[in-house]
């Protein structure tokens, strides 16, 4: 039978209730869990959203969390290579007297209904749709996607957004009481291992050892720096 808890049963557009709750018959508030759908790659997210468009749930409020590599449209930051995150933060903090005009226009994209109706019909969208619309509106797709998470019923993202505690904190993802779906979950072990691993080169170790040598020889927090220097020596 038709589902009665979401907007698809009535044929109406998605609900904009920011608290993401519905009323019980006795007047109490019932929290509706979000669905976090994790995939291995961003390309797989595009495949999943394409399939979502073909279902009766195409109009359900959704968002896609992805990195600045896929969503940043700032002409300087998006072409900067590997330091996009740092450059974005500097612009948001107003360093060097510059700021990001695209970030200040996030509100143009932040209403989920406006995003969907841009295509003439209420339907699921993918990262390319979001970025294309953000270019037209000159608004930041990266932060708009994060704002859309507040009212979304389903959130698509790569595995590490759910597994890495630092990313979860920075993206303000709370999985308590939520539904988590992991596509091709046999890849989770490798992703979890990467989330708690760090790669370092020998030249970086030698540079760190030289700095620690300087700290120890100049009696700067010697008790803290000597054990770190010993680790560098042993690894080298």
PLY file of the C-alpha trace (Angstrom):
ply
format ascii 1.0
element vertex 236
property float x
property float y
property float z
element edge 235
property int vertex1
property int vertex2
end_header
0.00 0.00 0.00
0.98 3.68 -0.16
3.38 4.91 2.48
1.80 7.38 4.88
4.80 8.85 6.64
6.49 10.77 3.83
5.53 13.30 1.16
5.47 10.84 -1.75
2.10 9.36 -0.66
0.26 12.64 -1.17
2.05 13.74 -4.31
3.02 16.99 -2.61
6.47 18.46 -2.41
8.86 17.62 0.43
8.21 18.93 3.90
10.32 21.86 5.08
9.97 21.11 8.79
13.49 22.03 10.02
13.15 20.05 13.23
12.55 16.93 11.14
9.73 15.72 13.40
6.12 14.70 12.93
3.19 14.89 15.34
1.80 11.75 16.92
-1.96 11.43 17.30
-1.71 12.37 20.99
0.15 15.57 20.15
3.67 14.41 21.13
6.58 14.94 18.77
7.99 11.87 17.06
11.50 12.11 15.71
11.89 10.72 12.20
15.33 9.17 11.66
17.45 10.16 8.69
18.87 7.58 6.33
22.64 7.92 5.83
23.60 6.06 2.65
27.36 5.50 2.42
29.16 4.51 -0.76
32.79 3.85 -1.62
33.16 6.58 -4.25
31.44 9.77 -5.40
30.76 8.11 -8.76
28.65 5.48 -7.03
26.56 8.24 -5.42
25.64 9.45 -8.90
24.52 5.92 -9.80
22.41 5.61 -6.65
20.67 8.97 -7.11
19.97 8.08 -10.74
18.16 4.96 -9.53
16.34 6.99 -6.86
14.86 9.18 -9.59
13.14 6.10 -11.01
11.31 5.26 -7.77
8.22 6.62 -6.01
10.57 8.27 -3.50
12.19 10.64 -5.96
10.68 13.70 -4.27
11.89 12.81 -0.76
14.14 15.56 0.70
17.78 14.57 0.23
21.31 15.91 0.10
24.76 14.76 -0.94
27.82 15.43 1.21
31.04 15.64 -0.76
34.41 17.34 -0.67
35.32 20.76 -2.04
37.10 18.92 -4.86
33.67 18.15 -6.32
31.58 21.16 -5.23
33.76 24.28 -4.93
33.07 26.78 -7.73
35.30 29.64 -6.52
37.51 30.38 -9.57
40.73 30.62 -7.54
40.14 27.92 -4.91
38.74 25.33 -7.34
41.86 25.60 -9.51
44.36 25.62 -6.65
45.11 21.88 -6.64
45.60 20.15 -3.29
45.12 23.00 -0.79
41.47 23.83 -1.47
40.39 23.26 2.13
43.04 25.61 3.52
42.28 28.33 0.96
38.55 28.06 1.65
39.08 28.44 5.40
41.31 31.47 4.84
38.61 33.14 2.74
35.90 32.39 5.32
38.11 33.84 8.06
38.70 36.96 5.96
42.49 36.65 5.87
44.31 39.02 3.56
41.17 41.15 3.45
39.38 38.77 1.05
36.19 36.74 1.48
34.07 34.31 -0.55
31.04 35.86 -2.23
29.76 32.39 -3.12
29.60 31.41 0.56
27.56 34.50 1.40
24.98 33.43 -1.21
24.41 29.96 0.23
20.81 30.89 1.14
19.97 30.88 -2.59
20.56 27.13 -2.63
19.68 26.20 0.93
15.96 25.61 0.39
15.55 22.07 -0.80
12.33 22.75 -2.70
13.99 25.53 -4.69
16.79 23.17 -5.66
14.42 20.49 -6.95
12.01 22.82 -8.75
14.92 24.27 -10.74
14.62 21.23 -12.99
10.89 21.80 -13.51
9.88 18.74 -11.51
10.40 17.47 -7.97
13.01 14.75 -8.27
16.25 13.46 -6.86
19.43 15.24 -7.93
23.14 14.47 -8.03
26.33 16.46 -7.46
26.46 17.69 -11.06
22.92 19.08 -10.77
23.86 20.90 -7.56
27.07 22.36 -8.99
25.33 23.40 -12.22
22.64 25.26 -10.27
25.21 26.80 -7.93
27.05 28.28 -10.92
23.83 29.85 -12.18
23.02 31.31 -8.75
26.67 32.04 -7.90
26.22 30.26 -4.58
28.41 27.75 -2.73
27.32 24.16 -3.41
29.56 22.72 -0.67
27.94 24.58 2.22
24.46 24.45 0.65
24.61 20.64 0.67
25.52 20.74 4.35
22.61 23.05 5.16
20.22 20.77 3.27
21.17 17.96 5.65
19.01 19.57 8.38
15.74 18.84 6.57
16.82 15.82 4.51
15.26 12.38 4.89
18.19 10.73 3.13
21.84 11.80 3.09
24.27 10.34 0.56
28.01 10.46 1.27
31.25 8.47 0.92
32.07 5.88 3.62
34.66 8.01 5.40
32.09 10.70 6.23
30.42 8.13 8.48
33.49 6.22 9.71
36.03 8.96 10.40
35.21 10.70 13.71
37.01 13.90 12.69
34.99 14.21 9.47
31.76 13.41 11.32
32.50 16.20 13.79
33.45 18.74 11.13
30.35 17.91 9.05
28.15 17.88 12.18
26.91 14.35 11.48
25.13 12.67 14.39
24.36 9.00 13.74
22.60 8.31 17.04
19.10 6.98 16.34
19.61 7.22 12.58
19.50 4.58 9.84
22.85 3.77 8.22
23.09 1.91 4.90
26.51 0.90 3.57
26.70 -0.02 -0.10
29.25 -2.77 -0.88
30.09 -3.05 2.82
32.95 -5.48 2.21
35.05 -2.37 1.50
34.46 -0.96 4.99
37.52 -2.62 6.54
39.95 -0.86 4.19
38.16 2.48 4.63
38.18 2.15 8.43
41.89 1.35 8.37
42.59 4.42 6.23
40.59 6.63 8.63
42.97 5.84 11.50
46.17 5.74 9.44
48.62 8.42 8.42
51.34 8.36 5.80
54.68 10.11 6.30
57.84 10.26 4.15
61.41 9.80 5.32
62.24 13.41 4.44
59.35 14.59 6.63
60.65 12.45 9.49
64.16 13.89 9.12
62.80 17.44 9.06
60.75 16.74 12.19
63.79 15.24 13.92
65.86 18.34 13.17
63.19 20.59 14.67
62.91 18.36 17.73
66.71 18.36 18.11
66.57 22.16 18.19
63.78 22.10 20.80
65.63 19.67 23.07
69.02 21.41 22.76
67.40 24.75 23.66
65.52 23.35 26.65
62.09 24.05 25.12
59.61 21.67 26.76
62.35 19.08 26.81
60.23 16.48 28.62
57.64 16.56 25.78
60.01 16.74 22.84
62.57 14.05 23.80
60.12 11.12 23.46
58.95 12.46 20.08
62.54 12.77 18.91
63.18 9.17 19.97
60.22 8.01 17.87
61.56 9.86 14.81
65.02 8.35 15.33
63.64 4.82 15.61
61.44 5.16 12.52
64.29 6.59 10.44
0 1
1 2
2 3
3 4
4 5
5 6
6 7
7 8
8 9
9 10
10 11
11 12
12 13
13 14
14 15
15 16
16 17
17 18
18 19
19 20
20 21
21 22
22 23
23 24
24 25
25 26
26 27
27 28
28 29
29 30
30 31
31 32
32 33
33 34
34 35
35 36
36 37
37 38
38 39
39 40
40 41
41 42
42 43
43 44
44 45
45 46
46 47
47 48
48 49
49 50
50 51
51 52
52 53
53 54
54 55
55 56
56 57
57 58
58 59
59 60
60 61
61 62
62 63
63 64
64 65
65 66
66 67
67 68
68 69
69 70
70 71
71 72
72 73
73 74
74 75
75 76
76 77
77 78
78 79
79 80
80 81
81 82
82 83
83 84
84 85
85 86
86 87
87 88
88 89
89 90
90 91
91 92
92 93
93 94
94 95
95 96
96 97
97 98
98 99
99 100
100 101
101 102
102 103
103 104
104 105
105 106
106 107
107 108
108 109
109 110
110 111
111 112
112 113
113 114
114 115
115 116
116 117
117 118
118 119
119 120
120 121
121 122
122 123
123 124
124 125
125 126
126 127
127 128
128 129
129 130
130 131
131 132
132 133
133 134
134 135
135 136
136 137
137 138
138 139
139 140
140 141
141 142
142 143
143 144
144 145
145 146
146 147
147 148
148 149
149 150
150 151
151 152
152 153
153 154
154 155
155 156
156 157
157 158
158 159
159 160
160 161
161 162
162 163
163 164
164 165
165 166
166 167
167 168
168 169
169 170
170 171
171 172
172 173
173 174
174 175
175 176
176 177
177 178
178 179
179 180
180 181
181 182
182 183
183 184
184 185
185 186
186 187
187 188
188 189
189 190
190 191
191 192
192 193
193 194
194 195
195 196
196 197
197 198
198 199
199 200
200 201
201 202
202 203
203 204
204 205
205 206
206 207
207 208
208 209
209 210
210 211
211 212
212 213
213 214
214 215
215 216
216 217
217 218
218 219
219 220
220 221
221 222
222 223
223 224
224 225
225 226
226 227
227 228
228 229
229 230
230 231
231 232
232 233
233 234
234 235
